[in-house]
C-alpha cells in the first residue's frame, strides 16, 4: 500500500483565561513540559513568522483599547481567541529535506492563515515548532527526527453593523447603519454554511432542513488547495470528518478506570457473598458437632464396665455416625473453600487499594484542573496517533522503495 501524506489544520477556540496556557506552550515559557519529546535545547530552532509584542493578554487588551476589535455583546465566558495548528505527518518533511523544507512549507501556510483571519493585525503569534522529537520514527531510523508544525494564535473577528435604534431623536436615522465594528466572535467567524446545488439553491435533507457544511471542513479544503497551488502538490487532503473523532480522552480514561474499579468491586462483593455463605454453612456444621458431643456423652453411662444403649438409641447412633463421617468430609471441603475465598478476597482488596493509590494524583488533578488535564491527555493521545501514522507511512514507503 502506497504511503499517503495528508494536510491537516486543527482550529479551536478558547476563552480569555486560556491565554497564558497557550502562550506558555507555544512560546516555550514553561520550565517543565508534560511532553517528554520536547527537546528544549533545540527550542532556538523554532521559527516565529510573527512574534507577540508582549503577552497574549496585553496585546489583546491593547487592541481593545485602540478600538481595533470589540467584545461588545459577548458573553463573559465566550471564546475570544483561536488557534490553528497546521500539520503534515512527520515523515513527509523528513523525506523532503527536513528543517529547511518545513520552513518553506509553513511560510506558505502562514500566508494562508493571514488571509483566513482577515489580516496580520489579528494574529497574536505564529511559530513553527522544530523542537518536538518524533520518538517512534527516530528509533526506527536510528537518528533524531523532529515533528514540524505551525501554531497560529489569532483573534476571530467579524464585521458587525450597529444600527440606530428607535430611541434615536432623528427618526430618519432609525434602522440605518450607525457604525461598523470588528466584533470578536469565534462562533460567528466559523459558522457553518449552507450546501448549494449547481443552480445555487440550498440543498435540503429529507426533513426539509438545509444541509450545512462545517466551517472546519471547508478550512481543510482551503488549506489543501492553497498548498497545492503553491507547488506542494504531492499531498492529499486530510480525511474528511476526522475532526469529529477528537473525543474527550480524559473522559474516556476516567470511564475506563471507573469500569475497572467497578469490576473489582463486583468481584469483591461476590467473594464477600461467597464468604458469608461458607461461614453460614460452617455455623450449621458447628451446631451439628454439639449434637455429636451429646451423643458421645450418651455412651459414657456405664454399668459393671459395659456401655448399655437402647436398641433405638444404638441404631440412631450408627446412622448419625455414618452421617458424621460424610459431614467431616464436607466440613473439610467447606473449610478449604473458606480459606480460598478469603485469599481471593484479600487479593482483590489489594488490587483495588493499589489501583486506587495509583490513580490518587490523577483524580486529584481532575478535581483541581479538569480542563488542563483534558488538554494534556488530548495532546498526548493525538501525538501518539500521529506517531503511529508516521510509522505506518514510513513502513509502507520502505516496502515501496524495496520494490
ZIBELMO-V187698 format. One record per run of one state. SS is the DSSP state (~ for helix, > for strand, _ for the rest). FROM is the first residue (numbers start at 0). TO is the last residue. If there is no record, write none. Layout:
ss = {SS SS}
from = {FROM FROM}
to = {TO TO}
This chain:
ss = {_ > ~ _ > _ ~ _ > _ ~ _ > _ > _ ~ _ ~ _ ~ > _ > _ ~ _ > _ > _ > _ ~ _ > _ ~ _ > _ > _ > _ > _ > _ > _ ~ _ > _ ~ _ ~ _ > _ > _ ~ _ ~ _ ~ _}
from = {0 5 15 26 37 38 39 45 46 50 55 66 69 70 78 88 89 95 98 117 119 122 129 131 133 134 141 145 146 148 154 156 163 170 173 176 184 185 189 192 194 195 196 201 202 203 204 209 210 211 213 214 229 235 237 241 245 248 298 301 303 305 307 310 358 359 368 369 402}
to = {4 14 25 36 37 38 44 45 49 54 65 68 69 77 87 88 94 97 116 118 121 128 130 132 133 140 144 145 147 153 155 162 169 172 175 183 184 188 191 193 194 195 200 201 202 203 208 209 210 212 213 228 234 236 240 244 247 297 300 302 304 306 309 357 358 367 368 401 402}
